[in-house]
Amino acid sequence: MFVAGEGSTRIDVRSVWFLLLYASDLLEKLTGEDRERVLRGERDNDLLDALADVLAARVERRMRTMLALGYRRRIEPLTRVRGRIDHLGTTRGQLMKSGRVLCRYDEQTVDLPRYRSMLVTLRRAARRATTQDVRRRCLTTAQMLERSGVSPVDPTPAELSKEQFGHFDAEDRILLTLSSLVRDMCAPEHAPGEAELPRILREHGALRRLFEQAVRGFYRHHLGPRGYSVAAERRAWPVTGDPADLAFLPSLNADVVIRGHQQQVIVECKFAPIFTQHQGKTMIKPGYVRQLVSYASVFGGEFAGETRAVLLGALVGGSPGRNLDVAIDGIPFAVRQIDLSAGPAEIRSALSGAWERATTDLGGERTPRLTA
């Protein structure tokens, strides 16, 4: 448990894992039982172990199909010519006296930044996993990579950005995504060491974006198969006037727009307190109300079906507000707070409940639950 964000929001580390998982595009790349068990919530309490186990298994499978080869530049004195001779270096070092020449050549290697990142991630996961089997498997896979010629040196972001993937090593891109997610989930303890606290745990802006992306990812994965589209959308104000004047107006950026089956739900996410005290009265922050009404009005004006809106906030300790259901100018609005200090199962239930309540009685029927 740690404290972050405006209003000192308390967050369970397992909840950060949950948000990281749904904010990433990993679930789109996982297949089979691994994906289904995660979506059903069966691994909510041991997400790190689950994904670390998947990473180790897929790296092992990748090694059986032969790792991708790259090239690295070598410069060394040799007794026979290989590549190009560095005449200046040979003369400067007086290497000819010992029967050697300085050669520059490219050597094939599997010691690529992508595999070094996986190796280092597996070692970190071996230290942080809770079950002995997962720890052993991660460590064994890391040792297999090292014996194959991969060095245990963490690559820099610049090195990883230069990696190129072809048709036959497309699996490596998925493994890098999974490796990055597992690495972020290996949040270090509050103790001296070499690893820094991940950026998502240090910056309020990063946590806010993570919360928005996770909510969007959750609804996309659970509602997409049911015929709904889920995305962040941008709109301009429906105004007329001098283009030079209109340039000063901000655009409308909706965090999550869920659309399908003649339904449209605008979800605005706030990683901050959504209630405030004014003259002894508890109320929703006026700016949030105006923002959501504007979004629902503009987006609803372009949609033939029914439009609803949800204000979804991260619950702050001691928040005086509660869940609300109101209608403003004929548009139904729901206000929900997600307790991030609870575990992933509670967050999953709260997100599912927010959708169900927002769409209750649309078309005369109650929307079925998102989770099994």
C-alpha positions as CSV (number, residue, x, y, z in Angstrom):
1,M,0.0,0.0,0.0
2,F,1.3,3.5,-0.9
3,V,-0.1,7.0,-1.1
4,A,-0.1,9.0,-4.3
5,G,-1.9,11.6,-6.3
6,E,-4.1,14.6,-5.3
7,G,-5.8,14.1,-2.0
8,S,-3.4,11.3,-1.0
9,T,-5.1,8.4,-2.7
10,R,-4.2,5.1,-1.1
11,I,-3.4,2.4,-3.6
12,D,-2.8,-1.3,-3.1
13,V,0.2,-2.5,-5.1
14,R,-1.9,-5.4,-6.5
15,S,-4.3,-2.7,-7.8
16,V,-1.4,-1.1,-9.7
17,W,-0.7,-4.5,-11.2
18,F,-4.3,-4.7,-12.3
19,L,-4.2,-1.2,-13.8
20,L,-0.9,-1.9,-15.6
21,L,-2.4,-5.1,-17.1
22,Y,-5.5,-3.5,-18.6
23,A,-3.6,-0.3,-19.6
24,S,-1.2,-2.4,-21.7
25,D,-1.9,-4.1,-25.0
26,L,-0.7,-7.4,-23.7
27,L,-4.2,-9.0,-23.3
28,E,-4.7,-8.5,-27.1
29,K,-1.6,-10.6,-27.7
30,L,-2.2,-13.3,-25.1
31,T,-4.2,-16.3,-26.3
32,G,-5.7,-19.4,-24.9
33,E,-6.2,-20.3,-21.3
34,D,-3.7,-17.7,-20.0
35,R,-5.8,-14.9,-21.4
36,E,-9.1,-16.3,-20.3
37,R,-8.0,-16.9,-16.7
38,V,-6.8,-13.3,-16.4
39,L,-10.0,-11.9,-17.9
40,R,-12.2,-14.1,-15.6
41,G,-10.3,-12.6,-12.7
42,E,-8.9,-16.0,-11.5
43,R,-5.4,-14.6,-11.2
44,D,-6.3,-11.2,-9.7
45,N,-4.5,-11.9,-6.4
46,D,-1.3,-13.2,-8.0
47,L,-1.0,-11.2,-11.3
48,L,2.8,-10.8,-11.0
49,D,3.3,-14.6,-10.6
50,A,0.8,-15.3,-13.4
51,L,2.5,-13.0,-15.9
52,A,6.0,-13.9,-14.8
53,D,5.2,-17.5,-15.4
54,V,3.8,-16.7,-18.8
55,L,7.0,-14.7,-19.7
56,A,9.2,-17.6,-18.6
57,A,7.2,-20.1,-20.6
58,R,7.1,-18.1,-23.7
59,V,10.9,-17.3,-23.5
60,E,11.6,-21.0,-23.2
61,R,9.4,-21.7,-26.2
62,R,11.2,-18.9,-28.1
63,M,14.6,-20.4,-27.4
64,R,13.5,-23.7,-28.8
65,T,12.7,-22.0,-32.1
66,M,16.2,-20.3,-32.2
67,L,16.7,-16.8,-31.0
68,A,17.1,-14.0,-33.5
69,L,20.7,-13.1,-34.6
70,G,22.1,-9.6,-34.8
71,Y,25.5,-8.1,-35.4
72,R,27.9,-6.2,-33.2
73,R,31.0,-4.4,-34.2
74,R,34.3,-5.9,-32.8
75,I,37.7,-4.3,-32.8
76,E,40.5,-6.5,-31.7
77,P,44.1,-7.6,-32.6
78,L,44.2,-10.9,-34.4
79,T,46.8,-13.2,-35.8
80,R,44.9,-13.5,-39.1
81,V,42.9,-10.9,-41.0
82,R,39.2,-10.7,-40.4
83,G,37.0,-8.0,-41.8
84,R,39.0,-4.8,-42.4
85,I,42.5,-3.9,-41.1
86,D,42.9,-0.8,-39.1
87,H,46.3,0.2,-40.4
88,L,46.7,3.2,-38.1
89,G,45.8,1.3,-35.0
90,T,48.1,-1.6,-36.0
91,T,51.0,0.8,-36.5
92,R,50.3,2.8,-33.3
93,G,50.2,-0.4,-31.2
94,Q,53.2,-1.9,-33.0
95,L,51.2,-5.1,-33.4
96,M,53.1,-6.3,-36.4
97,K,56.1,-7.1,-34.1
98,S,54.0,-9.8,-32.5
99,G,52.5,-11.0,-35.7
100,R,49.1,-9.4,-35.2
101,V,46.9,-6.8,-36.9
102,L,44.0,-4.7,-35.6
103,C,40.8,-5.8,-37.3
104,R,37.4,-4.3,-37.4
105,Y,34.6,-6.8,-38.2
106,D,30.9,-7.5,-37.5
107,E,30.1,-10.6,-35.5
108,Q,26.8,-12.5,-35.3
109,T,25.4,-12.6,-31.8
110,V,22.2,-13.3,-29.9
111,D,23.3,-10.8,-27.3
112,L,20.6,-8.3,-28.4
113,P,19.0,-5.6,-26.2
114,R,15.6,-7.4,-26.4
115,Y,17.0,-10.6,-24.9
116,R,19.1,-8.7,-22.3
117,S,15.9,-7.0,-21.2
118,M,14.1,-10.3,-20.9
119,L,16.9,-11.8,-18.9
120,V,17.1,-8.9,-16.4
121,T,13.3,-8.9,-16.1
122,L,13.3,-12.7,-15.3
123,R,15.9,-12.2,-12.6
124,R,13.8,-9.4,-11.0
125,A,10.7,-11.5,-11.2
126,A,12.5,-14.4,-9.6
127,R,13.2,-12.2,-6.6
128,R,9.7,-10.8,-6.3
129,A,7.4,-13.8,-7.2
130,T,5.6,-15.2,-4.2
131,T,5.5,-18.9,-5.2
132,Q,8.6,-21.1,-5.2
133,D,7.7,-22.7,-8.6
134,V,7.5,-19.4,-10.4
135,R,10.7,-18.1,-8.8
136,R,12.5,-21.3,-9.8
137,R,11.2,-21.2,-13.3
138,C,12.1,-17.6,-13.9
139,L,15.6,-18.1,-12.6
140,T,16.1,-21.3,-14.7
141,T,14.9,-19.5,-17.8
142,A,17.3,-16.5,-17.1
143,Q,20.2,-19.0,-16.7
144,M,19.3,-20.6,-20.0
145,L,19.4,-17.2,-21.8
146,E,22.7,-16.5,-20.2
147,R,24.2,-19.8,-21.3
148,S,23.0,-19.1,-24.9
149,G,25.2,-16.0,-25.0
150,V,23.0,-13.3,-23.6
151,S,24.7,-11.0,-21.1
152,P,22.9,-9.9,-17.9
153,V,23.3,-6.2,-18.7
154,D,20.1,-4.1,-18.7
155,P,19.8,-2.3,-22.0
156,T,19.1,1.4,-22.2
157,P,15.8,2.7,-23.6
158,A,17.8,4.1,-26.6
159,E,19.2,0.6,-27.3
160,L,15.7,-0.9,-27.2
161,S,14.2,1.7,-29.4
162,K,16.6,0.7,-32.2
163,E,15.4,-2.9,-32.2
164,Q,13.9,-4.0,-35.5
165,F,11.5,-6.9,-35.9
166,G,10.8,-9.0,-38.9
167,H,8.2,-11.6,-39.8
168,F,10.1,-14.5,-38.2
169,D,10.8,-12.8,-34.9
170,A,7.5,-11.0,-34.3
171,E,7.1,-13.1,-31.2
172,D,10.0,-11.0,-29.7
173,R,7.8,-7.9,-29.8
174,I,5.2,-9.6,-27.7
175,L,7.8,-10.8,-25.3
176,L,9.2,-7.3,-24.9
177,T,5.7,-6.0,-24.1
178,L,5.2,-8.7,-21.5
179,S,8.7,-8.1,-20.1
180,S,8.0,-4.4,-19.8
181,L,4.8,-5.1,-18.0
182,V,6.4,-7.6,-15.6
183,R,9.2,-5.1,-14.9
184,D,6.8,-2.3,-14.0
185,M,4.9,-4.8,-11.7
186,C,8.2,-5.6,-9.9
187,A,7.8,-2.5,-7.8
188,P,10.8,-2.2,-5.4
189,E,10.4,-2.1,-1.7
190,H,11.2,0.9,0.4
191,A,14.8,-0.1,0.9
192,P,18.2,1.0,-0.4
193,G,19.1,-0.6,-3.7
194,E,20.0,-0.1,-7.4
195,A,16.4,-0.1,-8.8
196,E,14.5,3.1,-8.9
197,L,10.8,3.4,-8.1
198,P,8.9,3.0,-11.4
199,R,7.8,6.3,-12.9
200,I,4.1,5.4,-12.5
201,L,4.5,5.3,-8.7
202,R,6.3,8.7,-8.6
203,E,4.3,11.0,-10.8
204,H,0.7,12.0,-10.4
205,G,0.3,12.6,-14.1
206,A,1.5,9.1,-14.9
207,L,-0.9,7.6,-12.5
208,R,-3.7,9.6,-13.9
209,R,-3.0,8.4,-17.4
210,L,-2.6,4.9,-16.1
211,F,-6.1,5.0,-14.5
212,E,-7.7,6.3,-17.7
213,Q,-6.0,3.8,-19.9
214,A,-6.8,0.9,-17.5
215,V,-10.5,1.8,-17.4
216,R,-10.6,2.1,-21.2
217,G,-8.7,-1.2,-21.6
218,F,-11.1,-3.0,-19.1
219,Y,-14.2,-2.0,-21.0
220,R,-12.6,-2.7,-24.4
221,H,-11.7,-6.2,-23.5
222,H,-15.0,-7.1,-21.8
223,L,-17.4,-5.2,-24.0
224,G,-15.6,-5.5,-27.4
225,P,-16.6,-9.1,-27.9
226,R,-20.2,-8.0,-27.3
227,G,-20.3,-5.7,-30.2
228,Y,-19.3,-2.4,-28.5
229,S,-16.6,0.0,-29.5
230,V,-14.5,1.5,-26.8
231,A,-12.0,4.4,-27.4
232,A,-10.9,7.8,-26.3
233,E,-12.4,10.4,-28.6
234,R,-11.9,14.1,-29.4
235,R,-14.5,16.6,-30.6
236,A,-14.5,20.2,-31.5
237,W,-17.1,22.5,-30.1
238,P,-20.1,22.9,-32.5
239,V,-19.6,26.6,-32.9
240,T,-19.2,29.0,-35.8
241,G,-17.2,32.2,-36.1
242,D,-13.9,33.6,-37.3
243,P,-11.4,30.7,-37.5
244,A,-8.8,32.9,-35.8
245,D,-11.2,33.2,-32.8
246,L,-12.2,29.5,-32.8
247,A,-8.5,28.5,-32.5
248,F,-8.6,29.7,-28.9
249,L,-11.3,27.2,-27.9
250,P,-10.1,23.9,-26.3
251,S,-11.2,20.6,-27.8
252,L,-13.4,18.1,-26.0
253,N,-11.3,15.1,-25.1
254,A,-13.4,12.2,-23.7
255,D,-11.5,9.6,-21.8
256,V,-13.7,6.7,-22.7
257,V,-16.6,6.5,-25.1
258,I,-18.5,3.2,-25.2
259,R,-20.8,2.9,-28.2
260,G,-23.0,0.0,-29.6
261,H,-26.5,-1.4,-29.7
262,Q,-28.0,2.1,-29.9
263,Q,-26.2,3.0,-26.7
264,Q,-23.5,5.6,-26.0
265,V,-21.9,6.0,-22.6
266,I,-19.3,8.8,-21.9
267,V,-17.0,7.9,-19.1
268,E,-14.8,10.6,-17.6
269,C,-12.0,9.4,-15.3
270,K,-10.6,11.4,-12.4
271,F,-7.6,10.3,-10.4
272,A,-8.5,12.9,-7.8
273,P,-11.3,13.7,-5.3
274,I,-14.5,14.4,-7.2
275,F,-16.3,15.9,-4.1
276,T,-15.6,19.1,-2.4
277,Q,-16.9,21.1,0.6
278,H,-18.4,24.5,-0.1
279,Q,-20.0,26.5,2.8
280,G,-20.4,23.4,4.8
281,K,-22.1,21.5,1.9
282,T,-20.7,18.4,0.2
283,M,-21.0,18.6,-3.6
284,I,-19.4,17.4,-6.8
285,K,-16.7,19.8,-8.0
286,P,-18.6,22.2,-10.3
287,G,-16.0,22.0,-13.0
288,Y,-16.5,18.2,-13.3
289,V,-20.2,18.6,-13.7
290,R,-19.9,21.2,-16.4
291,Q,-17.3,19.1,-18.2
292,L,-19.4,16.0,-18.2
293,V,-22.6,17.9,-19.2
294,S,-20.7,19.5,-22.1
295,Y,-19.3,16.1,-23.3
296,A,-22.7,14.4,-23.1
297,S,-24.4,17.3,-25.0
298,V,-21.9,17.5,-27.8
299,F,-21.4,13.7,-28.3
300,G,-25.1,13.1,-27.9
301,G,-26.0,15.6,-30.5
302,E,-24.1,13.5,-33.1
303,F,-25.5,10.1,-32.0
304,A,-28.9,8.7,-33.0
305,G,-29.3,6.5,-29.9
306,E,-29.5,7.2,-26.2
307,T,-26.5,8.9,-24.5
308,R,-25.5,8.5,-20.8
309,A,-22.6,9.7,-18.8
310,V,-20.5,8.4,-15.9
311,L,-18.1,10.3,-13.7
312,L,-15.6,7.8,-12.4
313,G,-13.2,8.9,-9.7
314,A,-10.5,7.3,-7.5
315,L,-11.8,7.1,-4.0
316,V,-9.8,9.2,-1.6
317,G,-9.6,8.4,2.1
318,G,-12.2,10.3,4.1
319,S,-14.2,11.3,1.0
320,P,-17.5,12.8,2.1
321,G,-19.4,11.9,-1.1
322,R,-21.1,8.7,-2.3
323,N,-22.4,7.1,-5.5
324,L,-25.1,9.2,-7.2
325,D,-27.6,8.6,-10.0
326,V,-29.2,11.8,-11.5
327,A,-30.5,13.2,-14.7
328,I,-29.4,16.6,-16.0
329,D,-31.4,18.0,-18.9
330,G,-32.8,14.6,-19.6
331,I,-29.4,12.9,-19.8
332,P,-28.8,10.2,-17.1
333,F,-25.6,10.7,-15.1
334,A,-23.9,8.3,-12.7
335,V,-21.2,9.2,-10.2
336,R,-19.0,6.4,-9.0
337,Q,-15.8,6.2,-6.9
338,I,-13.4,3.3,-7.3
339,D,-11.5,2.3,-4.1
340,L,-8.0,1.6,-5.3
341,S,-6.9,0.6,-1.8
342,A,-9.0,-2.5,-2.3
343,G,-7.8,-5.5,-4.2
344,P,-8.1,-6.2,-8.0
345,A,-11.3,-8.3,-7.5
346,E,-13.1,-5.3,-5.8
347,I,-11.9,-2.9,-8.6
348,R,-13.1,-5.4,-11.2
349,S,-16.5,-5.6,-9.5
350,A,-16.7,-1.8,-9.2
351,L,-15.9,-1.2,-12.9
352,S,-18.4,-3.8,-13.9
353,G,-21.0,-2.4,-11.6
354,A,-20.5,1.2,-12.9
355,W,-21.3,-0.1,-16.4
356,E,-24.3,-2.1,-15.4
357,R,-25.8,0.7,-13.4
358,A,-25.1,3.2,-16.2
359,T,-26.9,1.0,-18.8
360,T,-29.7,-0.4,-16.6
361,D,-33.1,-0.4,-18.4
362,L,-31.7,0.8,-21.7
363,G,-34.0,-0.8,-24.2
364,G,-36.1,-2.2,-21.4
365,E,-33.5,-4.8,-20.3
366,R,-30.8,-4.9,-17.7
367,T,-27.3,-5.2,-19.1
368,P,-25.7,-8.6,-18.2
369,R,-22.6,-8.6,-15.9
370,L,-19.2,-8.2,-17.5
371,T,-17.5,-10.8,-15.4
372,A,-18.2,-14.5,-15.0
